Amino acid sequence: MSRSFNLADLFEIVAAAVPDKPAIVAGDRRLTYRELDERANRFAHHLAAQGVGPGDTVSVLAYNRAEWLEAQIGAYKLRAVPVNVNYRYTAGELAYVVGDSNSVALVGERSLLARLGEARGKLADLRHVIVIEDGSDDAVPDAVEYETALAARDPGNDFGERSEDDLYLLYTGGTTGMPKGVMWRHVDIFMAAMWGGNLIGDPIPTPETLSTKVLDGGLTTMVCAPLMHGAGMWVAWVALTSGSTLVLWTGRSFDARQVLTIAAREKAVSLLAVGDVMARPLIAELEARPGEYDLSALLVIATGGAATSPDVKARLHELIPTLLMVLDAFGGSETGASGQAVEPSADGHPRFMPRGSDTAVLDHALRPVPPGSDEIGQLARRGHIPLGYWNDEEKTRRTFVTDADGVRWALQGDMARVDADGAIVMLGRGSLVINTGGEKVFVEEVEAALKTHPAVYDALVVGVPDELLGSRVVAAVSLAPDASGGSGGVDASVSAEELIAHTRRKLAGYKAPREVRIVDEVRRSPAGKADYRWAKGLYE
């Protein structure tokens, strides 16, 4: 059977090359590549017996666990299309994704499936439900139990040929509006977001190249980000297509002590976290228990979904002497992994060096802005980019555009400029620019300024209606624990007025928040994405 840049083909090539190597460590579950492949085969055969075939969509609703990847790989083996569903969604939001994706099957944890409730009855396309036991006793009617389904099916690999044009579908919530499904071809997502089978250098030339590359070793990669978001999913696939051992954090919430315990036990070489929201608790735990964790194997901490503050990076290097780099990956659901962070600009904005020549900043006429010109444009990518949005031709037309030379671009929505050295300076989401009194304010710039105050743990900045200014800048801020909390002795009694004054010392006066609400916790998604609707709600 010929092989293509299809994710199921690529996984099977690796599994055949290193069948006895550990593939997944997830809680108390350990699977070799052979075992993972066989369980995915069983799942695929079960779906096929239910009439699921090429092009059919299958929703996956679960926390990080081995079954998440078994189901995803199994669906790909059939040329079906797995759909990632956010486990934090309400019943209405869950039903929206399952319904909007036209899913014919749904596999998920019992307690999460039960959350659908009566909304499940309104899903016209859904005809089969598979329950993963999670210890709850919630009722999920008319469903088959996951392990029972697998046990009844053949573990053999007797599937037909696949195509690199098969569909990869990634649902993303973004910061506004309903979730949307981004459609990629398998070959494009592999090249754009999974490093093309080669972390350093050019993508692999043929699928079969993987069979020799994985024999050279592979690393132990720990993923703390959720699989149901792009960053966690992509790094998991980088591990599985490089013959590495993938260690999944399976906790229902982030627990720095347990994460470090697992990383030390499994001798993780790289660890994927989510910006400051995970890095700061790791720092606090390392400071509270110096010398307790043997992290001598840990060389790289990578982050996706949110950037890591410079002071956080510096402290991680101090606490983990073997650490070679803290790598902030830049990218998005519509552009894949575009590059990695370098030193911030002089005015504090994050910068990254693009990977290859396909990433650019475009002006209003879709022409690349000249490096060093200070011209502001929109971050974009060409080449391996998505086909468009599922069930949304209008949004596809606005996001995926063609320039005067016939080159098709994906617009990520971020405003940026290009420094003379080619580094791209991120200014913030165009949709999140606040127009206040005739001036434009990028929220990420104000958030970065707030975070330079030693008492600030996290911050979100939004614009709210103002009769005089049109919009005024406001913020939601959470403070670092004080000395009694054991995370560095920061005095958490700082006032909103002090934070506003601090920001004014960093930025022009019109950019400083007019109001600051101090909250117990700034609300973010499991992938670290800001919940700006929640922040605005504080002022309504």
C-alpha positions as CSV (number, residue, x, y, z in Angstrom):
1,M,0.0,0.0,0.0
2,S,1.4,3.4,-0.9
3,R,1.8,6.0,1.8
4,S,1.1,9.7,1.8
5,F,1.4,12.7,4.1
6,N,-1.8,11.5,5.8
7,L,-1.6,11.5,9.6
8,A,-2.8,7.9,10.0
9,D,-0.2,6.8,7.4
10,L,2.6,8.7,9.2
11,F,1.7,7.2,12.5
12,E,1.6,3.7,11.1
13,I,5.0,4.2,9.5
14,V,6.4,5.1,13.0
15,A,4.5,2.3,14.8
16,A,5.9,-0.3,12.3
17,A,9.5,1.1,12.8
18,V,9.5,1.2,16.6
19,P,6.6,-1.1,17.7
20,D,8.0,-1.8,21.2
21,K,8.9,1.7,22.1
22,P,6.7,3.5,24.7
23,A,4.3,5.8,22.8
24,I,2.1,7.2,25.5
25,V,2.2,7.7,29.3
26,A,-1.2,9.0,30.5
27,G,-1.8,8.7,34.2
28,D,-1.5,4.9,35.1
29,R,-1.8,4.0,31.4
30,R,1.3,3.1,29.4
31,L,1.1,2.1,25.7
32,T,3.8,1.0,23.2
33,Y,3.5,2.1,19.6
34,R,2.2,-1.4,18.7
35,E,-0.5,-1.2,21.5
36,L,-1.6,2.3,20.6
37,D,-1.8,1.3,16.9
38,E,-3.9,-1.8,17.7
39,R,-6.3,0.1,20.0
40,A,-6.8,2.7,17.3
41,N,-7.5,-0.1,14.8
42,R,-10.1,-1.5,17.1
43,F,-11.8,1.9,17.4
44,A,-11.7,2.4,13.7
45,H,-13.3,-1.0,13.1
46,H,-16.0,-0.2,15.6
47,L,-16.8,3.1,13.9
48,A,-16.9,1.3,10.5
49,A,-19.4,-1.2,11.9
50,Q,-21.6,1.8,12.8
51,G,-21.5,3.0,9.2
52,V,-18.9,5.7,9.7
53,G,-16.7,6.2,6.7
54,P,-14.6,8.7,4.7
55,G,-15.6,12.3,5.3
56,D,-17.8,11.6,8.2
57,T,-17.2,13.7,11.3
58,V,-16.6,12.3,14.8
59,S,-16.6,14.6,17.8
60,V,-14.2,13.9,20.7
61,L,-15.1,15.3,24.2
62,A,-12.6,14.4,26.8
63,Y,-9.8,15.7,29.0
64,N,-6.2,14.6,28.2
65,R,-6.0,10.8,28.2
66,A,-4.8,8.0,25.9
67,E,-8.3,7.4,24.5
68,W,-8.3,10.9,23.1
69,L,-5.5,10.0,20.7
70,E,-6.8,6.5,20.1
71,A,-10.0,7.9,18.9
72,Q,-8.4,10.6,16.8
73,I,-6.0,8.1,15.1
74,G,-8.7,5.6,14.7
75,A,-10.9,8.1,12.9
76,Y,-8.1,9.1,10.6
77,K,-7.5,5.4,9.7
78,L,-11.0,5.4,8.2
79,R,-10.5,8.7,6.5
80,A,-13.1,10.1,8.9
81,V,-12.7,13.6,10.5
82,P,-12.3,13.8,14.3
83,V,-13.6,17.0,15.8
84,N,-12.0,18.5,19.0
85,V,-14.7,19.7,21.5
86,N,-13.8,22.0,24.4
87,Y,-14.6,20.3,27.7
88,R,-15.3,23.6,29.3
89,Y,-18.2,24.4,27.1
90,T,-21.8,24.6,28.4
91,A,-24.5,22.3,27.1
92,G,-25.5,24.9,24.4
93,E,-21.9,25.4,23.3
94,L,-21.2,21.6,23.2
95,A,-24.3,21.1,21.1
96,Y,-23.3,23.9,18.8
97,V,-19.9,22.3,18.0
98,V,-21.3,18.8,17.6
99,G,-24.1,20.1,15.5
100,D,-22.2,22.6,13.4
101,S,-19.6,20.0,12.5
102,N,-22.4,17.6,11.5
103,S,-20.9,14.9,13.6
104,V,-22.4,11.4,13.1
105,A,-20.6,10.0,16.2
106,L,-19.5,11.3,19.5
107,V,-17.0,9.8,21.9
108,G,-16.4,11.3,25.3
109,E,-16.1,10.9,29.0
110,R,-19.3,10.0,30.9
111,S,-19.5,13.2,33.0
112,L,-18.9,15.4,30.0
113,L,-21.4,13.6,27.7
114,A,-24.0,13.9,30.4
115,R,-23.6,17.7,30.3
116,L,-25.3,17.7,26.9
117,G,-28.6,16.8,28.5
118,E,-31.6,17.5,26.4
119,A,-29.6,19.4,23.9
120,R,-28.4,16.0,22.5
121,G,-31.9,15.3,21.2
122,K,-31.6,18.3,18.8
123,L,-28.5,17.0,17.0
124,A,-30.0,15.7,13.8
125,D,-26.8,14.1,12.4
126,L,-25.7,12.4,15.6
127,R,-26.5,8.6,15.5
128,H,-23.9,7.0,17.7
129,V,-22.4,7.8,21.1
130,I,-19.5,6.0,22.8
131,V,-18.8,6.5,26.6
132,I,-15.4,6.6,28.2
133,E,-15.7,5.8,31.9
134,D,-14.4,8.5,34.1
135,G,-15.7,7.3,37.5
136,S,-19.0,9.2,37.4
137,D,-22.4,7.6,37.5
138,D,-24.1,10.1,35.2
139,A,-26.7,8.7,32.9
140,V,-25.8,8.7,29.2
141,P,-28.7,6.9,27.4
142,D,-28.4,5.0,24.1
143,A,-24.6,4.7,24.2
144,V,-22.0,2.0,24.1
145,E,-19.1,1.7,26.5
146,Y,-15.7,2.5,25.0
147,E,-13.7,-0.6,26.3
148,T,-16.6,-2.9,25.4
149,A,-16.6,-1.5,21.9
150,L,-12.9,-2.0,21.4
151,A,-12.9,-5.5,22.9
152,A,-15.4,-6.7,20.3
153,R,-13.3,-5.5,17.3
154,D,-10.3,-6.8,15.4
155,P,-6.9,-5.1,16.2
156,G,-5.7,-5.7,12.6
157,N,-4.7,-3.0,10.2
158,D,-6.7,-3.9,7.0
159,F,-7.7,-0.4,5.9
160,G,-7.5,1.0,2.4
161,E,-5.3,3.7,0.9
162,R,-5.7,7.2,2.2
163,S,-4.9,10.6,0.8
164,E,-2.8,13.6,2.0
165,D,-5.8,15.6,0.9
166,D,-8.0,14.1,3.7
167,L,-9.5,16.6,6.0
168,Y,-8.1,17.8,9.3
169,L,-10.7,19.9,11.2
170,L,-9.7,22.1,14.2
171,Y,-12.4,24.0,16.1
172,T,-11.2,27.1,17.7
173,G,-13.1,29.4,20.1
174,G,-10.9,32.5,19.6
175,T,-11.8,35.5,21.7
176,T,-15.2,36.5,20.3
177,G,-18.1,34.8,18.6
178,M,-19.1,31.2,18.3
179,P,-16.5,28.4,17.8
180,K,-15.4,27.9,14.2
181,G,-13.9,24.9,12.4
182,V,-10.7,25.5,10.5
183,M,-10.3,23.0,7.6
184,W,-6.8,21.8,6.7
185,R,-5.5,19.1,4.4
186,H,-3.5,16.5,6.3
187,V,-0.3,17.4,4.4
188,D,-0.8,21.1,5.1
189,I,-1.3,20.8,8.8
190,F,1.7,18.4,9.1
191,M,4.0,20.8,7.3
192,A,2.6,24.0,8.9
193,A,2.0,23.0,12.5
194,M,3.8,19.7,13.1
195,W,7.2,20.8,11.8
196,G,7.0,18.5,8.8
197,G,8.7,15.7,10.6
198,N,11.9,17.7,11.2
199,L,12.2,20.1,14.2
200,I,15.4,21.6,12.8
201,G,15.8,22.1,9.0
202,D,13.6,21.3,6.0
203,P,10.5,19.1,6.2
204,I,11.0,15.4,5.3
205,P,10.9,14.8,1.6
206,T,8.7,11.6,1.7
207,P,6.5,9.9,4.3
208,E,8.8,6.8,4.2
209,T,11.7,9.0,5.5
210,L,10.1,8.8,9.0
211,S,10.8,5.0,9.2
212,T,14.6,5.8,9.3
213,K,14.5,9.0,11.3
214,V,12.7,7.4,14.2
215,L,15.3,4.7,14.6
216,D,17.8,7.4,15.6
217,G,16.1,7.9,18.9
218,G,13.3,10.3,19.9
219,L,12.7,12.3,23.0
220,T,10.4,12.2,26.0
221,T,7.9,15.0,25.6
222,M,5.5,16.1,28.3
223,V,2.3,17.9,27.2
224,C,0.4,19.9,29.8
225,A,-1.7,21.8,27.3
226,P,-5.1,20.3,26.4
227,L,-5.2,18.0,23.4
228,M,-8.5,19.7,22.4
229,H,-6.6,22.8,21.5
230,G,-4.2,23.3,18.6
231,A,-0.9,23.7,20.6
232,G,-1.3,20.6,22.7
233,M,-2.6,18.5,19.7
234,W,0.2,19.6,17.4
235,V,3.0,18.9,19.9
236,A,1.5,15.5,20.6
237,W,1.7,14.7,16.9
238,V,5.2,16.0,16.7
239,A,6.1,13.4,19.4
240,L,4.1,10.6,17.7
241,T,5.6,11.2,14.3
242,S,9.2,11.3,15.7
243,G,9.1,8.1,17.6
244,S,9.2,10.0,20.9
245,T,7.4,9.0,24.2
246,L,4.5,11.3,24.8
247,V,3.7,12.0,28.5
248,L,0.3,13.6,29.0
249,W,-0.8,15.6,32.0
250,T,-4.2,14.1,32.7
251,G,-5.3,16.2,35.7
252,R,-8.6,18.1,35.6
253,S,-6.8,21.2,36.6
254,F,-3.1,22.3,36.6
255,D,-1.1,21.0,39.6
256,A,2.4,22.2,39.5
257,R,3.7,19.7,42.1
258,Q,2.2,16.7,40.3
259,V,3.5,18.0,36.9
260,L,7.0,18.3,38.2
261,T,6.8,14.9,39.9
262,I,5.8,13.3,36.6
263,A,8.4,15.3,34.6
264,A,11.1,14.1,36.9
265,R,10.0,10.5,37.0
266,E,9.6,10.2,33.3
267,K,12.9,12.2,32.6
268,A,11.1,14.6,30.3
269,V,13.4,16.3,27.8
270,S,10.8,18.9,26.7
271,L,7.7,20.2,28.4
272,L,4.8,22.0,26.8
273,A,3.0,24.5,29.0
274,V,0.7,27.5,28.5
275,G,2.6,30.7,29.1
276,D,2.6,32.4,32.4
277,V,-0.6,30.7,33.5
278,M,1.4,27.4,34.0
279,A,4.9,28.7,34.2
280,R,4.3,30.9,37.3
281,P,2.9,28.0,39.4
282,L,5.9,25.8,38.3
283,I,8.3,28.5,39.5
284,A,6.4,28.8,42.8
285,E,6.6,25.1,43.4
286,L,10.3,24.9,42.5
287,E,11.0,27.8,45.0
288,A,8.9,26.2,47.7
289,R,10.7,22.8,47.4
290,P,14.3,23.4,46.2
291,G,16.2,20.3,45.2
292,E,13.1,18.0,45.4
293,Y,12.7,17.5,41.7
294,D,15.4,15.9,39.5
295,L,14.9,17.8,36.2
296,S,18.4,17.2,34.9
297,A,16.9,15.7,31.7
298,L,14.8,18.8,31.0
299,L,16.3,20.9,28.2
300,V,13.3,22.8,26.7
301,I,10.1,24.3,28.1
302,A,7.9,25.3,25.2
303,T,4.7,27.3,25.4
304,G,1.8,27.7,23.1
305,G,-1.4,29.7,23.2
306,A,0.1,32.5,25.4
307,A,3.5,34.1,25.6
308,T,5.8,33.8,28.6
309,S,7.0,37.0,30.3
310,P,10.7,37.8,30.2
311,D,11.0,37.7,34.0
312,V,9.3,34.3,34.1
313,K,11.8,32.9,31.5
314,A,14.7,34.3,33.4
315,R,13.5,32.7,36.7
316,L,13.0,29.3,35.0
317,H,16.6,29.3,33.8
318,E,17.8,30.1,37.3
319,L,15.7,27.3,38.9
320,I,16.5,24.6,36.2
321,P,20.2,24.9,35.4
322,T,20.0,22.3,32.5
323,L,17.4,24.3,30.7
324,L,18.6,25.4,27.3
325,M,15.7,27.4,26.2
326,V,12.2,28.6,27.0
327,L,10.6,28.6,23.6
328,D,7.5,30.6,22.9
329,A,5.9,29.3,19.7
330,F,3.9,31.9,17.6
331,G,1.1,30.9,15.4
332,G,-2.6,30.2,15.2
333,S,-5.4,27.9,14.1
334,E,-5.4,29.5,10.7
335,T,-1.6,29.7,10.2
336,G,0.0,26.8,12.1
337,A,3.3,27.3,13.9
338,S,4.8,30.5,12.3
339,G,8.0,30.8,14.3
340,Q,9.5,31.3,17.8
341,A,10.0,34.2,20.1
342,V,13.2,36.3,20.3
343,E,14.0,39.2,22.6
344,P,11.1,41.7,23.0
345,S,11.3,45.0,21.1
346,A,12.6,48.2,22.8
347,D,9.0,49.2,23.6
348,G,8.2,45.9,25.2
349,H,6.3,44.2,22.4
350,P,6.8,40.5,21.8
351,R,8.9,39.6,18.7
352,F,9.4,36.3,16.8
353,M,11.6,35.1,13.9
354,P,9.4,33.5,11.3
355,R,10.1,29.9,10.2
356,G,10.8,30.1,6.5
357,S,9.7,32.7,4.0
358,D,6.0,32.0,4.0
359,T,5.1,34.2,7.0
360,A,4.9,37.9,6.3
361,V,3.2,41.1,7.4
362,L,0.9,42.5,4.7
363,D,-0.3,46.0,4.1
364,H,-3.9,46.9,3.1
365,A,-3.0,46.0,-0.5
366,L,-1.7,42.5,0.6
367,R,1.9,43.5,-0.1
368,P,4.6,42.6,2.4
369,V,5.7,45.6,4.4
370,P,9.4,46.5,4.2
371,P,11.6,45.4,7.1
372,G,12.5,48.4,9.3
373,S,9.8,50.6,7.9
374,D,7.7,50.9,11.0
375,E,4.7,50.3,8.8
376,I,1.9,48.4,10.5
377,G,0.2,45.5,8.7
378,Q,-1.5,42.2,9.3
379,L,0.3,38.9,10.0
380,A,-0.3,36.4,7.3
381,R,1.0,33.1,5.9
382,R,1.0,31.5,2.5
383,G,1.9,28.0,1.2
384,H,0.6,25.3,3.5
385,I,-2.5,27.0,4.8
386,P,-6.1,25.9,5.5
387,L,-8.8,25.4,2.9
388,G,-11.2,27.6,4.8
389,Y,-13.8,27.5,7.6
390,W,-16.3,24.7,7.9
391,N,-19.8,25.9,7.0
392,D,-18.8,29.5,6.8
393,E,-18.1,30.8,3.2
394,E,-18.3,34.5,4.2
395,K,-15.6,34.2,7.0
396,T,-13.5,32.0,4.6
397,R,-13.6,34.9,2.1
398,R,-12.5,37.5,4.6
399,T,-9.7,35.4,6.2
400,F,-8.2,33.6,3.2
401,V,-7.4,36.2,0.5
402,T,-5.6,36.3,-2.8
403,D,-3.1,39.0,-3.7
404,A,-2.6,40.7,-7.1
405,D,-0.1,38.0,-8.1
406,G,-2.5,35.2,-7.4
407,V,-0.9,34.1,-4.1
408,R,-3.3,32.9,-1.5
409,W,-2.8,34.1,2.1
410,A,-4.3,33.3,5.5
411,L,-4.7,36.4,7.7
412,Q,-4.2,35.6,11.3
413,G,-5.9,38.8,12.6
414,D,-2.8,40.1,14.5
415,M,-1.4,43.5,13.7
416,A,2.4,43.6,13.4
417,R,5.4,45.4,12.0
418,V,8.8,44.0,10.8
419,D,12.1,45.0,12.3
420,A,15.2,45.6,10.2
421,D,16.5,42.1,11.2
422,G,13.4,40.4,9.9
423,A,11.9,39.8,13.3
424,I,8.1,40.3,13.4
425,V,6.9,42.6,16.2
426,M,3.4,41.6,17.5
427,L,1.2,44.6,18.3
428,G,-2.0,42.8,19.1
429,R,-5.3,41.6,17.6
430,G,-6.8,44.0,15.2
431,S,-10.2,43.0,16.6
432,L,-9.0,44.0,20.1
433,V,-7.8,47.5,19.3
434,I,-9.5,50.1,21.5
435,N,-10.3,53.4,19.9
436,T,-10.3,55.9,22.7
437,G,-10.6,59.6,22.1
438,G,-9.4,59.2,18.6
439,E,-6.3,57.2,19.6
440,K,-5.7,53.4,19.0
441,V,-4.6,51.3,21.9
442,F,-3.4,47.7,21.5
443,V,-4.6,45.7,24.5
444,E,-1.6,43.4,24.7
445,E,0.7,46.4,25.1
446,V,-1.2,47.6,28.1
447,E,-1.4,44.1,29.5
448,A,2.4,43.7,29.2
449,A,2.9,47.0,31.0
450,L,0.6,46.0,33.9
451,K,2.5,42.7,34.2
452,T,5.8,44.5,34.9
453,H,4.4,45.5,38.3
454,P,5.8,42.9,40.8
455,A,2.4,42.4,42.4
456,V,0.6,41.6,39.2
457,Y,0.1,37.9,38.4
458,D,-2.1,38.2,35.3
459,A,-4.1,40.9,33.5
460,L,-6.6,41.4,30.7
461,V,-7.4,44.8,29.1
462,V,-10.6,45.6,27.3
463,G,-12.5,48.6,26.0
464,V,-15.9,49.5,27.3
465,P,-18.4,52.2,26.0
466,D,-17.7,55.8,27.1
467,E,-19.9,58.8,26.3
468,L,-17.0,61.2,26.0
469,L,-14.2,59.0,24.6
470,G,-16.2,56.4,22.6
471,S,-14.4,53.7,24.5
472,R,-12.3,53.8,27.6
473,V,-9.5,51.4,28.6
474,V,-10.2,49.2,31.6
475,A,-8.5,46.1,33.1
476,A,-9.0,43.0,35.1
477,V,-6.0,42.1,37.2
478,S,-5.1,39.2,39.6
479,L,-2.4,39.7,42.1
480,A,0.5,37.4,43.1
481,P,0.0,35.6,46.4
482,D,1.5,37.4,49.4
483,A,4.2,35.9,51.7
484,S,1.7,33.7,53.4
485,G,0.9,32.1,50.1
486,G,4.5,31.0,49.7
487,S,5.2,32.3,46.2
488,G,7.8,34.9,46.6
489,G,6.7,37.3,49.2
490,V,4.9,39.9,47.0
491,D,2.7,42.3,48.9
492,A,-0.7,41.7,47.5
493,S,-2.2,44.8,49.1
494,V,-1.5,46.9,46.0
495,S,-4.3,49.2,45.0
496,A,-6.0,49.8,41.6
497,E,-4.8,53.4,41.7
498,E,-1.1,52.3,42.1
499,L,-1.5,49.9,39.1
500,I,-2.9,52.7,37.0
501,A,-0.1,55.0,38.0
502,H,2.5,52.3,37.3
503,T,1.1,51.8,33.8
504,R,1.2,55.6,33.1
505,R,4.9,55.5,33.9
506,K,5.4,52.9,31.2
507,L,3.0,54.1,28.5
508,A,1.4,57.2,27.1
509,G,-1.4,58.4,29.4
510,Y,-4.2,57.6,27.0
511,K,-3.1,54.0,27.0
512,A,-3.3,53.5,30.7
513,P,-6.5,51.9,32.1
514,R,-9.1,54.4,33.5
515,E,-10.2,51.6,35.9
516,V,-8.8,48.4,37.2
517,R,-10.8,45.6,38.8
518,I,-8.7,43.4,41.1
519,V,-10.1,39.8,40.9
520,D,-9.2,36.5,42.5
521,E,-8.4,34.9,39.1
522,V,-8.2,36.2,35.6
523,R,-10.3,33.9,33.5
524,R,-8.6,32.1,30.6
525,S,-9.3,29.0,28.6
526,P,-7.3,25.8,29.3
527,A,-5.1,26.8,26.4
528,G,-4.3,30.1,28.0
529,K,-6.5,32.2,25.7
530,A,-7.9,35.3,27.2
531,D,-11.6,35.5,28.0
532,Y,-12.2,39.1,27.0
533,R,-16.0,38.7,27.1
534,W,-15.7,37.8,30.8
535,A,-13.5,40.9,31.4
536,K,-16.0,43.2,29.7
537,G,-18.7,41.7,31.8
538,L,-17.0,42.9,34.9
539,Y,-17.9,46.5,33.8
540,E,-21.4,45.9,32.6
